[in-house]
Amino acid sequence: MTEWPPADPADATAVAQQRDELVAAVRDHAGQVAYQLARLQGGDYGQADIETDRGEWTVKYEGGDLEYLRFSPSRGSDTYVISTKQPPEPEPLADALADYDAFVEGFNDYVASLDGVLDDVSTEFPEIATTDGVVAERDRVLGRIREICDRIARELQRYEGGDYGTFTDRIGGTRWELKWDTDGASYLRVGGSNGLYLLSQYEPPSAADIREYAPQFADFVEAYNEHVEELESDLGTVKL
């Protein structure tokens, strides 16, 4: 029969302290591995797997700092030697650290295998074609379209009044819409709400789109002129 009170539990302070000192030392050392790996891979986060005779090590980093170091033995469960959670148990830690030197040697061999791999890579690249001519032609065409749309906008504002409005028509079965405000043409859109913006406050359309739609712009202007003629005709029937 067990006597009461039972014997005091064994004090684990010394073992835990030794474990924590080992983990701290590995964290500092493996942190250098993570830093070198981050430099090599050139990213903010990543990982590498290093195989040894006894298993596989995975070192993962984020922002150049070690995130975790995991040992996966050939037999048995993984041990997170370094992690963002609780430290490992002493016995699995001891088993993993028995293979730690092999992990470092494997990483060093990996780095050494890359030495000179870029020596024969040439930096003599082809000349880059300039887009000056295409851009100049694009700006010339769009500039003329903008000029005419601004004039249409001013005329519509004179007639309709207000600070903004739209003029729409169908050209070849496709809806064209000019939206204007007090500053002139706000946008010229072809093809409805999900269509192409021939003019806008954002990036210009592609050269291929301009080539397709610029010739049709003349028909849009004719549609506007016909609209004005109809307005004049309507007013011409008014008698005072």
Secondary structure, 3 states (H helix, E strand, C coil): CCCCCCCCCCCCHHHHHHHHHHHHHHHHHHHHHHHHHHHHHCCCEEEEEEECCCEEEEEEEECCEEEEEEEEECCCCCEEEECCCCCCCHHHHHHHHCCHHHHHHHHHHHHHHCCCCCCCCCCCCCCCCCCHHHHHHHHHHHHHHHHHHHHHHHHHHHHHCCCEEEEEEEECCEEEEEEEECCEEEEEEECCCCCEEEECCCCCCCHHHHHHHHHHHHHHHHHHHHHHHHHHHHHHCCCC
